[in-house]
Amino acid sequence: MEQKLFGNSLSVINLGLPSFFDDLKRQGASCVHVDWTPPAGGDVRLIEILDRLEELG
């Protein structure tokens, strides 16, 4: 038995992993893919440095 989320069709904004987007499209979901990676690759120290530089700029 298929249940729909709140009785509506699913619309998705996929961030990062293209394989998730591909799976959603194969299942007929309305979706868009955004090629995104975290700032500084997720390195907390580097993010702090970049934040500080932005404050000075």
N, CA, C and O atoms as CSV, one atom per row, in Angstrom:
chain,resi,resn,atom,element,x,y,z
A,1,MET,N,N,0.848,-1.182,0.000
A,1,MET,CA,C,0.000,0.000,0.000
A,1,MET,C,C,0.894,1.247,0.000
A,1,MET,O,O,1.753,1.402,0.868
A,2,GLU,N,N,0.687,2.111,-0.960
A,2,GLU,CA,C,1.474,3.341,-1.067
A,2,GLU,C,C,0.779,4.460,-0.306
A,2,GLU,O,O,-0.418,4.697,-0.468
A,3,GLN,N,N,1.565,5.148,0.534
A,3,GLN,CA,C,1.027,6.305,1.253
A,3,GLN,C,C,1.765,7.544,0.772
A,3,GLN,O,O,2.986,7.535,0.615
A,4,LYS,N,N,1.024,8.588,0.546
A,4,LYS,CA,C,1.643,9.842,0.131
A,4,LYS,C,C,1.781,10.752,1.338
A,4,LYS,O,O,0.891,10.830,2.185
A,5,LEU,N,N,2.908,11.435,1.401
A,5,LEU,CA,C,3.174,12.365,2.486
A,5,LEU,C,C,2.125,13.470,2.470
A,5,LEU,O,O,2.052,14.252,1.522
A,6,PHE,N,N,1.323,13.528,3.513
A,6,PHE,CA,C,0.267,14.525,3.653
A,6,PHE,C,C,-0.690,14.560,2.465
A,6,PHE,O,O,-1.362,15.567,2.241
A,7,GLY,N,N,-0.755,13.477,1.707
A,7,GLY,CA,C,-1.688,13.399,0.592
A,7,GLY,C,C,-1.274,14.195,-0.636
A,7,GLY,O,O,-2.069,14.334,-1.565
A,8,ASN,N,N,-0.053,14.722,-0.667
A,8,ASN,CA,C,0.435,15.517,-1.798
A,8,ASN,C,C,1.604,14.816,-2.468
A,8,ASN,O,O,2.227,13.929,-1.884
A,9,SER,N,N,1.897,15.217,-3.691
A,9,SER,CA,C,3.065,14.663,-4.366
A,9,SER,C,C,4.335,15.230,-3.732
A,9,SER,O,O,4.329,16.312,-3.145
A,10,LEU,N,N,5.408,14.478,-3.866
A,10,LEU,CA,C,6.675,14.838,-3.240
A,10,LEU,C,C,7.489,15.737,-4.163
A,10,LEU,O,O,7.643,15.436,-5.347
A,11,SER,N,N,8.010,16.836,-3.629
A,11,SER,CA,C,8.941,17.707,-4.343
A,11,SER,C,C,10.191,17.828,-3.488
A,11,SER,O,O,10.107,18.103,-2.291
A,12,VAL,N,N,11.360,17.623,-4.105
A,12,VAL,CA,C,12.608,17.533,-3.346
A,12,VAL,C,C,13.661,18.455,-3.941
A,12,VAL,O,O,13.788,18.572,-5.160
A,13,ILE,N,N,14.418,19.112,-3.058
A,13,ILE,CA,C,15.648,19.805,-3.446
A,13,ILE,C,C,16.777,18.966,-2.871
A,13,ILE,O,O,16.937,18.882,-1.653
A,14,ASN,N,N,17.556,18.348,-3.739
A,14,ASN,CA,C,18.639,17.469,-3.320
A,14,ASN,C,C,19.945,18.256,-3.271
A,14,ASN,O,O,20.325,18.903,-4.247
A,15,LEU,N,N,20.629,18.197,-2.129
A,15,LEU,CA,C,21.907,18.893,-1.963
A,15,LEU,C,C,23.040,17.880,-1.887
A,15,LEU,O,O,23.056,17.021,-1.006
A,16,GLY,N,N,23.986,17.985,-2.812
A,16,GLY,CA,C,25.205,17.210,-2.671
A,16,GLY,C,C,25.291,15.917,-3.450
A,16,GLY,O,O,25.922,15.887,-4.507
A,17,LEU,N,N,24.680,14.843,-2.967
A,17,LEU,CA,C,24.901,13.527,-3.548
A,17,LEU,C,C,24.014,13.272,-4.773
A,17,LEU,O,O,22.800,13.123,-4.638
A,18,PRO,N,N,24.614,13.222,-5.957
A,18,PRO,CA,C,23.834,12.995,-7.172
A,18,PRO,C,C,23.087,11.657,-7.165
A,18,PRO,O,O,22.035,11.538,-7.793
A,19,SER,N,N,23.616,10.658,-6.468
A,19,SER,CA,C,22.950,9.348,-6.459
A,19,SER,C,C,21.568,9.433,-5.812
A,19,SER,O,O,20.656,8.719,-6.229
A,20,PHE,N,N,21.393,10.292,-4.802
A,20,PHE,CA,C,20.067,10.487,-4.202
A,20,PHE,C,C,19.108,11.077,-5.238
A,20,PHE,O,O,17.959,10.652,-5.355
A,21,PHE,N,N,19.601,12.059,-5.980
A,21,PHE,CA,C,18.798,12.688,-7.030
A,21,PHE,C,C,18.383,11.657,-8.080
A,21,PHE,O,O,17.222,11.603,-8.486
A,22,ASP,N,N,19.343,10.843,-8.511
A,22,ASP,CA,C,19.054,9.820,-9.519
A,22,ASP,C,C,17.977,8.851,-9.037
A,22,ASP,O,O,17.068,8.509,-9.793
A,23,ASP,N,N,18.075,8.408,-7.783
A,23,ASP,CA,C,17.077,7.486,-7.229
A,23,ASP,C,C,15.695,8.130,-7.170
A,23,ASP,O,O,14.693,7.493,-7.493
A,24,LEU,N,N,15.647,9.390,-6.758
A,24,LEU,CA,C,14.366,10.097,-6.689
A,24,LEU,C,C,13.731,10.223,-8.070
A,24,LEU,O,O,12.529,10.008,-8.227
A,25,LYS,N,N,14.542,10.574,-9.076
A,25,LYS,CA,C,14.024,10.708,-10.442
A,25,LYS,C,C,13.486,9.374,-10.946
A,25,LYS,O,O,12.435,9.331,-11.587
A,26,ARG,N,N,14.199,8.282,-10.661
A,26,ARG,CA,C,13.749,6.957,-11.096
A,26,ARG,C,C,12.403,6.590,-10.478
A,26,ARG,O,O,11.623,5.845,-11.070
A,27,GLN,N,N,12.138,7.124,-9.279
A,27,GLN,CA,C,10.880,6.838,-8.601
A,27,GLN,C,C,9.775,7.821,-8.997
A,27,GLN,O,O,8.652,7.734,-8.501
A,28,GLY,N,N,10.104,8.753,-9.891
A,28,GLY,CA,C,9.100,9.676,-10.400
A,28,GLY,C,C,8.879,10.912,-9.549
A,28,GLY,O,O,7.907,11.639,-9.759
A,29,ALA,N,N,9.762,11.166,-8.590
A,29,ALA,CA,C,9.615,12.346,-7.734
A,29,ALA,C,C,9.999,13.607,-8.506
A,29,ALA,O,O,10.896,13.584,-9.349
A,30,SER,N,N,9.316,14.690,-8.210
A,30,SER,CA,C,9.679,15.993,-8.749
A,30,SER,C,C,10.873,16.486,-7.932
A,30,SER,O,O,10.751,16.692,-6.725
A,31,CYS,N,N,12.035,16.678,-8.585
A,31,CYS,CA,C,13.214,17.069,-7.812
A,31,CYS,C,C,14.199,17.865,-8.660
A,31,CYS,O,O,14.206,17.787,-9.889
A,32,VAL,N,N,15.019,18.626,-7.965
A,32,VAL,CA,C,16.132,19.348,-8.573
A,32,VAL,C,C,17.380,19.016,-7.769
A,32,VAL,O,O,17.310,18.731,-6.573
A,33,HIS,N,N,18.517,19.058,-8.442
A,33,HIS,CA,C,19.786,18.751,-7.787
A,33,HIS,C,C,20.633,20.016,-7.701
A,33,HIS,O,O,20.764,20.751,-8.679
A,34,VAL,N,N,21.206,20.265,-6.526
A,34,VAL,CA,C,22.124,21.378,-6.318
A,34,VAL,C,C,23.480,20.778,-5.962
A,34,VAL,O,O,23.609,20.075,-4.960
A,35,ASP,N,N,24.491,21.057,-6.786
A,35,ASP,CA,C,25.835,20.536,-6.538
A,35,ASP,C,C,26.474,21.385,-5.444
A,35,ASP,O,O,26.981,22.473,-5.717
A,36,TRP,N,N,26.450,20.893,-4.212
A,36,TRP,CA,C,26.880,21.665,-3.053
A,36,TRP,C,C,27.876,20.869,-2.224
A,36,TRP,O,O,27.742,19.655,-2.070
A,37,THR,N,N,28.866,21.555,-1.697
A,37,THR,CA,C,29.778,20.973,-0.710
A,37,THR,C,C,29.898,21.972,0.429
A,37,THR,O,O,29.743,23.174,0.211
A,38,PRO,N,N,30.173,21.498,1.642
A,38,PRO,CA,C,30.292,22.422,2.765
A,38,PRO,C,C,31.489,23.356,2.578
A,38,PRO,O,O,32.491,22.968,1.978
A,39,PRO,N,N,31.386,24.590,3.092
A,39,PRO,CA,C,32.514,25.519,3.000
A,39,PRO,C,C,33.769,24.899,3.603
A,39,PRO,O,O,33.709,24.248,4.646
A,40,ALA,N,N,34.891,25.100,2.951
A,40,ALA,CA,C,36.190,24.622,3.425
A,40,ALA,C,C,36.199,23.109,3.610
A,40,ALA,O,O,36.985,22.584,4.400
A,41,GLY,N,N,35.341,22.414,2.895
A,41,GLY,CA,C,35.308,20.961,2.996
A,41,GLY,C,C,34.897,20.453,4.366
A,41,GLY,O,O,35.126,19.287,4.691
A,42,GLY,N,N,34.290,21.315,5.175
A,42,GLY,CA,C,33.854,20.921,6.513
A,42,GLY,C,C,34.929,21.068,7.579
A,42,GLY,O,O,34.691,20.729,8.738
A,43,ASP,N,N,36.113,21.568,7.211
A,43,ASP,CA,C,37.210,21.758,8.169
A,43,ASP,C,C,36.864,22.936,9.086
A,43,ASP,O,O,36.879,24.089,8.654
A,44,VAL,N,N,36.556,22.644,10.343
A,44,VAL,CA,C,36.075,23.661,11.285
A,44,VAL,C,C,37.091,24.785,11.464
A,44,VAL,O,O,36.713,25.957,11.472
A,45,ARG,N,N,38.345,24.457,11.605
A,45,ARG,CA,C,39.384,25.485,11.812
A,45,ARG,C,C,39.466,26.416,10.597
A,45,ARG,O,O,39.552,27.634,10.750
A,46,LEU,N,N,39.439,25.848,9.413
A,46,LEU,CA,C,39.504,26.662,8.199
A,46,LEU,C,C,38.258,27.537,8.059
A,46,LEU,O,O,38.353,28.678,7.607
A,47,ILE,N,N,37.106,27.018,8.437
A,47,ILE,CA,C,35.872,27.815,8.410
A,47,ILE,C,C,35.992,29.011,9.350
A,47,ILE,O,O,35.571,30.115,9.006
A,48,GLU,N,N,36.566,28.796,10.538
A,48,GLU,CA,C,36.763,29.900,11.487
A,48,GLU,C,C,37.674,30.971,10.895
A,48,GLU,O,O,37.421,32.164,11.061
A,49,ILE,N,N,38.723,30.552,10.212
A,49,ILE,CA,C,39.645,31.504,9.580
A,49,ILE,C,C,38.924,32.286,8.483
A,49,ILE,O,O,39.068,33.505,8.395
A,50,LEU,N,N,38.154,31.596,7.652
A,50,LEU,CA,C,37.415,32.268,6.583
A,50,LEU,C,C,36.377,33.239,7.141
A,50,LEU,O,O,36.183,34.326,6.596
A,51,ASP,N,N,35.711,32.846,8.229
A,51,ASP,CA,C,34.744,33.742,8.877
A,51,ASP,C,C,35.431,35.002,9.380
A,51,ASP,O,O,34.906,36.105,9.229
A,52,ARG,N,N,36.593,34.839,9.971
A,52,ARG,CA,C,37.344,35.989,10.497
A,52,ARG,C,C,37.770,36.919,9.359
A,52,ARG,O,O,37.676,38.140,9.485
A,53,LEU,N,N,38.235,36.344,8.254
A,53,LEU,CA,C,38.624,37.155,7.101
A,53,LEU,C,C,37.433,37.927,6.545
A,53,LEU,O,O,37.573,39.078,6.131
A,54,GLU,N,N,36.264,37.297,6.536
A,54,GLU,CA,C,35.060,37.968,6.054
A,54,GLU,C,C,34.702,39.148,6.956
A,54,GLU,O,O,34.286,40.199,6.470
A,55,GLU,N,N,34.864,38.974,8.269
A,55,GLU,CA,C,34.588,40.067,9.209
A,55,GLU,C,C,35.532,41.242,8.980
A,55,GLU,O,O,35.126,42.396,9.112
A,56,LEU,N,N,36.783,40.958,8.639
A,56,LEU,CA,C,37.775,42.012,8.425
A,56,LEU,C,C,37.577,42.719,7.090
A,56,LEU,O,O,37.977,43.873,6.931
A,57,GLY,N,N,36.962,42.031,6.129
A,57,GLY,CA,C,36.808,42.562,4.776
A,57,GLY,C,C,35.742,43.559,4.696
A,57,GLY,O,O,35.485,44.103,3.622
